[in-house]
């Protein structure tokens, strides 16, 4: 099976027989202890931790629902809900960096190495493919809320 990468907040998500494993040793940047604890105790509770790995036996629908839950807890989602406006923002597990080689750089979700330190296209593909998230029309890698 293919690996589904959600590299910045939750390491690498990989299928195993009867569940999924999250490998925190491969994520860059390393998730904070609070990010790790939120995943282990709130978002995908009920797993087993061993070193940098957290193994949870959940079906893919549960995994998708966990990411939907993360999305509803973002500032972007709360602003969209409070105002009724369409709001674009970085999706959970992604981050932004200044555009490289631009005269007036904007913030973008890194999408290739180099010039960025990370390539988060797989993360964005996960959101588009499995959660039907629409990305911003300007191509900066933000999700629509």
WOSUL-V736558 format. One line per field, one symbol per residue. ss: DSSP state (~ for helix, > for strand, _ for the rest). phi: phi as a letter, one per 40 degrees, with the letter a starting at -180 (. if undefined). burial: + if it has 16 or more other C-alpha atoms within 10 Angstrom, else -. Layout:
ss=???
phi=???
burial=???
//
This chain:
ss=___>>______>>>>>__>>>>>_________~~~~~~~~~~~____>>>__>>>>___~~~~~~~~~~~~~__~~~~~~~~~____>>_______>>________>>__>_______>_~~~~~~~~~~~___>_______>>_
phi=.ccbcbcccbgbcbcbdgibbbbccbcbcdcccccdccccbbcbcgcbbagcbbbbcbcccccccccccdcccccdccccccbgccbbaccdgbabacdcfbcbcbcbcdbabccccbbbcccccdccccbfccccccgcgcccb
burial=----+++++++++++----++++++++--++----+--++--++--+-----++++++----+---+--++----++---------++++++++++--+--------++++------++++-+++++-----+++----++++++
//
